[in-house]
Amino acid sequence: MSSLTDLGPFSLVHPLLQTTAFFVGLTAVYVIMQTLHSRKPNLFSLDTDKGVKTHMTLGVIYVSVLLFGFLIGPVAMALAGITPFRTLHSYVGIAIAGLVVAGGSLGLHLSRGAEHVRFIHMTIQLTSLTLLALQAAIGIIFLLAQQ
């Protein structure tokens, strides 16, 4: 094979998983912001316990889906005859995966009462979401260059 598009529908699995992870991550941010910083009750306000549990559930989904998509990317590249881990897209993907694992681990630590890691957890995960948005643009450029 000479192109990712030759893989047919399988070529869509990686971008769909990563897009899903991005929106799940944004939803997790929204839920925790509503939970911790809401001044007035509205339709989207959650009580603290329910909001934190929802945030944690979304966080686990974010980490799981993102890492699964991260693993599918090199598989798709190899099946298309492209050497994995030799592009900017791959390097940024490795950084994102590392950030997500670190941020998720800190989130788990935070859930067990380690309040001192809250800021670093937030910073790491927001950085991972920002890089994930950049990664989408890099991936689109990579796909266009393959044609």
Beta strands, then each sheet from edge to edge (+ up, - down):
end
